[in-house]
Amino acid sequence: MRPSTLRALNRAAELTRQNRLTEAMLIAEPVILAADSYEGDEILRWLADHVADFTGENDTAENEKGTG
């Protein structure tokens, strides 16, 4: 995956965690649509592997461990 694509996906994840979904989509959609089939497959794998980056579930799990 191109570094610029990865930066866009990471930024979109950060914005999503901040409840700024519209801005996240404005950043992620163009790079996803511009990807060729090979990079598109890499993006799909990255998204599947980084779901928690978008939902912030890692933060919640870590907080629960600390209080338990």
Protein Blocks (a to p, Z undefined) as FASTA:
>chain_A
ZZklmmmmmmmmmmmmnopaklmmmmmmmmmmmpcfklmmmmmmmmmmmmmmmnommmmm
mmmmmmZZ
